[in-house]
Amino acid sequence: MPFIEGRPFAEILKKAKAEKKPIMIDVYAVWCGPCKLMDRTTFVDPAVIAWTKANVIPVRIDAERGEGRRVAIRYSVFSFPTVLFLDPDGNEIDRLLGAFGPVEFRKAAPDVLGRKSKLLVDLDKLKKIWTVPGALQTANVLAQRHDVARLRPIVLRLVTDDPDLSRPDILQIFTLFVALEDFQEKLSPETSDLVATFLPRLGMDQRRGVLAAALIREQARSGDVAGARATANATLSALGESSPFAPDILAALGAAEKKAGHPDTAATALRKAIALADKAGNGGTNAERQIELADALAAAGKATEAKTALGAGVQLAPADAKAQARASAVALRLKQPADALTHARRAVELTQGEDPVAQAALATALTASGDTAGAAAAWRRASDFDPDNATYRRQAGKVTPPKPAKTS
């Protein structure tokens, strides 16, 4: 099989658009026995190879190395082998889960491109004959794949047809959908409006806490601190501070206050979030909150308290690359470039040098330490791993390649 391997995903998409062909990605792990079985049987079958060459751009990625990690996360690939079929814009068409022999693959793969697979048939059926059971079944499949684009219109129609969210299964899929949008760090305006409308109707249902936290984070992103306060106050009034979601709500409120330039108010909310989590026996979840508290305290000019909070956060998450990268940024705010460099290098170490966020943290810390050459190399690596990130591209573009040595 003429798989393309080791090339940036952005380059694969560019090739697919130029050739107007879908992409087939064999997502594997080196330890996966069924993946090796497909290599020995399916992907050496002449008919499979011929079909592949004629119909798709074949790509192979290791889900546990390099950019393969980001691709696996992007498409929510959790088991191997998984064969993804994408359109030239990178949107998922469908997938094959598990090992397929040559005969099965020669049937299943053309069915995907011919819209004859079960998921695609179900989606087409919903467009012609809408039923709530069919919509819920299809929505749950899409939710498992984190396929927000195709999930959105189904969920929005479900909740529009049931404006009181009287059916528990509709409330459940709506809550899951909101969590998926929130995970992508952007609630659509329509989703935000629906959440704001539904929250008061949910009374003391604990799912109100999930929806409220997501809405507050979106209000923080949009700079609506007044809205964030109103959502937090109404939700905590309904659910009480003993709710398992109270720490998340207060932490989200703290982020909104900090972004609005109110570091003292942010610190108050974050301290309360940490205290409630500790009281509930969930103090182990406080690493990110402690680091955000440190950032708020640093912004408020309370360096000593900020250093204490930062130390507590790092201690709670010694093997969390994301927390280490965030701690590096806070250490720089505290004018501790050596500590920032230590945290950034730890983030890079934990991700085996293959994570763009860790590389960007390292680049920033190296710049503050005066190592411009090292920073330039880290920005290039960050851009290589995430070529769609405009900041990484811009920083990497500032780098002047070294001139070749003169030869005599």
C-alpha positions in Angstrom: 0.0 0.0 0.0 1.6 3.3 -1.0 0.8 5.1 2.2 2.0 8.7 2.7 3.8 8.8 6.1 5.6 11.4 8.0 4.2 14.4 6.2 2.4 17.4 7.8 -1.3 17.0 7.9 -1.7 20.4 6.3 0.2 19.2 3.4 -2.0 16.1 3.0 -5.1 18.4 3.0 -3.5 20.6 0.3 -2.9 17.5 -1.8 -6.4 16.3 -1.4 -7.9 19.6 -2.4 -5.6 19.8 -5.4 -6.5 16.3 -6.6 -10.2 16.5 -5.4 -9.9 13.2 -3.7 -10.9 12.0 -0.2 -8.3 11.0 2.3 -8.0 7.5 3.9 -6.0 7.5 7.1 -4.8 4.2 8.7 -4.5 5.2 12.4 -2.3 2.7 14.2 -0.1 2.1 17.2 3.1 0.2 17.1 2.0 -2.3 19.7 -1.3 -3.0 18.0 -1.6 -6.7 17.0 -4.7 -6.2 14.7 -2.9 -3.3 13.0 0.0 -5.7 12.1 -2.5 -8.3 10.9 -4.1 -5.8 8.5 -0.6 -4.9 7.2 0.1 -8.6 6.5 -3.2 -9.3 4.8 -5.5 -6.4 3.8 -2.9 -3.7 2.9 -1.0 -6.1 0.6 -4.1 -7.3 -1.2 -3.8 -6.3 -4.9 -7.5 -5.5 -5.2 -7.4 -3.3 -2.1 -4.3 -1.5 -3.3 -5.8 -0.9 -6.7 -9.1 0.5 -5.3 -7.1 2.7 -2.9 -4.9 4.2 -5.6 -7.9 4.9 -7.8 -10.2 6.4 -5.1 -8.4 8.0 -2.2 -5.2 9.5 -0.9 -3.8 6.8 1.5 -2.1 8.1 4.6 -0.8 6.3 7.7 -0.2 7.9 11.1 1.1 6.6 14.4 -1.4 7.9 16.9 1.1 8.0 19.7 3.9 10.0 18.0 4.4 13.5 16.6 1.5 15.1 14.7 -0.3 11.8 14.8 -1.3 12.5 18.4 -3.1 15.7 17.4 -4.8 14.0 14.5 -6.0 11.2 16.7 -7.3 13.7 19.3 -8.9 15.8 16.6 -10.9 12.8 15.3 -11.4 11.1 18.7 -9.6 7.9 17.7 -9.3 5.8 20.9 -8.9 2.3 19.5 -6.7 0.7 16.9 -6.8 0.1 14.0 -9.2 2.8 12.9 -9.4 3.8 9.2 -10.7 7.3 8.8 -12.2 8.6 5.6 -12.1 12.4 5.2 -13.3 14.8 2.6 -10.7 17.1 1.0 -11.5 19.8 3.7 -10.6 17.4 6.5 -14.2 16.6 7.6 -14.9 13.0 8.5 -17.1 11.0 6.1 -17.0 7.8 8.2 -14.6 5.3 9.7 -13.9 1.6 9.9 -13.3 0.3 13.4 -11.2 -2.7 14.1 -9.4 -5.2 11.8 -10.9 -5.8 8.4 -9.8 -8.6 6.2 -9.3 -8.0 2.4 -12.8 -9.2 1.4 -14.5 -7.2 4.2 -12.4 -4.1 3.4 -13.2 -4.3 -0.3 -16.9 -4.1 0.6 -16.8 -1.6 3.5 -14.5 1.1 2.1 -16.4 1.6 -1.2 -19.6 1.7 0.9 -18.3 4.6 2.8 -17.5 6.6 -0.3 -20.8 5.6 -1.8 -22.7 6.7 1.3 -23.9 3.2 2.0 -22.4 2.7 5.4 -24.8 2.6 8.3 -24.0 6.0 9.7 -24.3 7.7 6.3 -27.5 5.9 5.5 -29.0 6.9 8.8 -28.0 10.6 8.2 -29.6 10.6 4.8 -32.7 8.9 6.2 -33.0 11.7 8.9 -33.1 14.3 6.1 -36.1 12.6 4.5 -37.9 11.2 7.6 -37.2 12.8 10.9 -37.8 10.7 14.0 -36.7 11.4 17.5 -35.4 7.9 18.2 -33.4 7.9 14.9 -32.0 11.3 15.6 -30.9 10.3 19.1 -29.3 7.1 17.9 -27.3 9.0 15.2 -26.5 11.8 17.5 -25.0 9.5 20.1 -22.7 7.9 17.4 -21.6 11.4 16.3 -21.0 12.4 19.9 -18.7 9.4 20.5 -16.6 10.6 17.6 -16.7 14.3 18.7 -18.1 15.1 15.3 -19.5 18.5 16.4 -20.2 19.7 12.8 -22.7 17.0 12.0 -24.0 16.7 15.5 -25.0 20.3 15.8 -28.0 20.5 13.5 -29.4 17.2 14.9 -29.1 18.4 18.5 -30.4 21.9 17.8 -33.5 20.4 16.1 -34.1 18.0 19.0 -34.0 20.8 21.6 -36.1 23.1 19.4 -38.8 20.4 19.1 -38.6 19.9 22.9 -38.2 23.5 24.3 -38.8 22.4 27.9 -36.2 19.6 27.6 -38.8 17.3 29.1 -37.2 14.2 27.7 -34.1 13.1 29.8 -32.4 11.6 26.7 -32.7 14.9 24.8 -31.3 16.8 27.8 -28.5 14.3 28.0 -27.4 14.6 24.4 -27.7 18.4 24.5 -25.5 18.5 27.6 -22.9 16.3 25.9 -23.0 18.5 22.8 -22.4 21.6 24.8 -19.5 19.9 26.5 -18.0 19.0 23.2 -18.3 22.6 21.8 -16.8 23.8 25.1 -13.9 21.4 24.7 -13.2 23.1 21.4 -13.2 26.4 23.3 -16.0 27.9 21.4 -19.8 27.8 21.9 -21.7 28.9 18.8 -23.9 31.9 19.4 -27.0 29.7 18.9 -25.7 27.2 21.5 -25.0 30.0 24.0 -28.5 31.4 23.5 -30.1 28.0 24.1 -28.0 27.3 27.2 -28.9 30.7 28.6 -32.6 30.1 27.9 -32.7 26.5 29.3 -30.7 27.0 32.5 -33.5 28.5 34.6 -35.8 25.7 33.5 -33.5 23.0 34.8 -34.1 23.8 38.5 -31.8 21.7 40.6 -30.8 19.2 37.9 -27.1 18.8 38.3 -26.6 18.9 34.5 -27.3 22.6 35.0 -23.9 22.8 36.5 -22.2 21.4 33.4 -24.1 23.7 31.1 -23.5 26.8 33.3 -19.8 26.2 33.5 -19.6 25.9 29.7 -21.6 29.1 29.3 -19.5 31.1 31.8 -16.3 30.0 30.0 -17.8 31.3 26.7 -18.9 34.5 28.4 -15.3 34.8 29.6 -14.0 34.3 26.1 -16.3 37.0 24.7 -15.5 39.4 27.6 -19.0 39.4 29.1 -18.0 39.4 32.7 -21.4 40.7 33.8 -23.1 37.8 32.1 -20.6 35.4 33.7 -21.4 36.8 37.1 -25.2 36.5 36.6 -24.9 32.9 35.3 -22.7 31.9 38.2 -24.8 33.5 40.9 -28.1 32.1 39.6 -26.6 28.6 39.2 -25.0 28.5 42.6 -28.2 29.8 44.1 -30.1 26.9 42.6 -27.6 24.1 43.1 -25.8 25.3 46.2 -22.1 25.3 46.9 -22.2 21.6 47.7 -22.8 20.8 44.0 -19.9 18.9 42.5 -19.9 21.5 39.7 -19.6 24.5 42.0 -15.7 24.5 41.8 -15.9 24.5 38.0 -18.4 27.3 38.0 -16.3 29.5 40.3 -13.1 28.7 38.5 -14.8 29.8 35.2 -16.0 32.9 36.9 -12.4 33.6 38.1 -11.2 33.3 34.5 -13.8 35.8 33.4 -12.9 38.3 36.1 -9.2 38.0 35.4 -9.7 38.6 31.7 -11.9 41.6 32.5 -8.9 43.1 34.5 -10.2 42.3 38.0 -7.4 40.1 39.4 -8.4 40.5 43.1 -12.0 39.4 42.3 -10.7 36.6 40.2 -8.4 35.4 43.0 -11.4 35.4 45.4 -13.4 33.2 43.1 -10.5 30.8 42.5 -9.7 30.5 46.1 -13.3 29.6 46.8 -13.3 27.0 44.0 -10.1 25.4 45.4 -11.6 25.4 49.0 -14.8 23.7 47.8 -13.0 21.1 45.9 -10.8 20.3 48.9 -13.8 20.1 51.1 -15.5 17.6 48.8 -12.3 15.5 48.7 -11.5 16.5 45.1 -8.3 18.5 45.9 -6.4 16.5 43.3 -8.4 18.4 40.6 -7.0 21.7 41.8 -3.7 21.9 39.9 -5.1 24.1 37.1 -7.0 26.2 39.5 -4.0 26.8 41.7 -1.9 27.9 38.6 -4.7 30.2 37.5 -4.9 31.6 41.1 -1.1 32.2 40.9 -1.6 34.1 37.7 -4.4 36.3 39.2 -2.3 37.0 42.3 0.7 37.9 40.1 -1.5 40.3 38.1 -2.7 41.8 41.4 0.9 42.4 42.4 0.9 39.8 45.2 4.1 38.0 44.2 4.7 36.1 47.4 1.2 34.6 47.5 1.4 33.9 43.7 4.6 31.9 44.1 3.0 29.8 46.9 0.0 29.1 44.7 2.1 28.3 41.7 4.2 25.9 43.8 1.0 24.1 45.0 -0.3 23.8 41.5 2.9 22.4 40.1 3.2 19.9 43.0 -0.3 18.6 42.2 0.5 18.0 38.5 4.2 17.0 38.2 3.4 14.8 35.1 0.8 17.1 33.4 2.4 18.7 30.4 -0.4 21.3 30.0 0.0 22.4 33.6 3.7 22.7 33.3 3.4 24.8 30.2 0.9 27.1 31.9 3.2 27.3 35.0 6.0 28.5 32.7 3.9 31.4 31.6 3.0 32.3 35.1 6.6 32.1 36.2 7.5 34.6 33.5 4.8 37.0 34.8 6.5 36.6 38.2 9.9 37.5 36.6 11.3 34.0 37.3 12.8 33.1 33.9 14.9 30.2 35.3 11.7 28.6 36.8 9.8 29.3 33.6 12.5 27.4 31.6 12.4 24.5 34.1 8.6 24.2 33.7 8.8 24.5 29.9 11.5 21.9 29.6 9.5 19.6 31.8 6.5 20.1 29.4 8.6 19.3 26.4 10.1 16.2 28.2 6.6 14.9 29.1 5.5 15.2 25.5 8.7 13.8 24.0 9.3 17.0 22.2 6.2 16.5 20.0 3.7 19.0 21.4 3.3 22.5 19.9 2.1 24.1 23.1 5.1 22.8 25.1 7.4 23.9 22.3 5.8 27.4 22.3 6.2 27.6 26.1 9.9 26.6 25.7 10.4 29.2 23.0 8.9 32.0 25.1 11.0 30.9 28.2 14.2 30.8 26.1 13.5 34.2 24.7 13.2 35.6 28.3 16.4 33.8 29.2 18.3 35.4 26.2 18.7 32.3 24.2 17.3 33.6 20.9 18.8 30.7 18.8 17.1 28.1 21.0 13.9 30.1 21.0 13.9 30.2 17.2 14.4 26.4 17.0 11.5 25.9 19.4 9.2 28.2 17.4 10.0 26.3 14.3 9.2 23.0 16.0 5.9 24.4 17.3 5.0 25.6 13.8 5.9 22.2 12.3 3.6 20.4 14.7 0.7 22.9 14.3 1.1 24.7 11.0 -2.4 26.2 11.3 -1.5 28.3 14.3 -0.9 31.8 13.1 1.2 32.8 16.1 3.6 29.9 15.7 3.9 30.6 12.0 4.5 34.3 12.6 7.2 33.7 15.3 8.9 31.0 13.2 8.8 33.3 10.2 10.8 35.9 12.1 13.7 33.4 12.1 16.5 34.1 9.7 18.0 30.9 8.4 21.7 30.6 9.1 23.9 31.5 6.1 25.8 28.6 4.6 29.5 28.5 5.6 31.9 29.7 2.9 34.0 27.1 1.3 37.5 27.8 0.1 
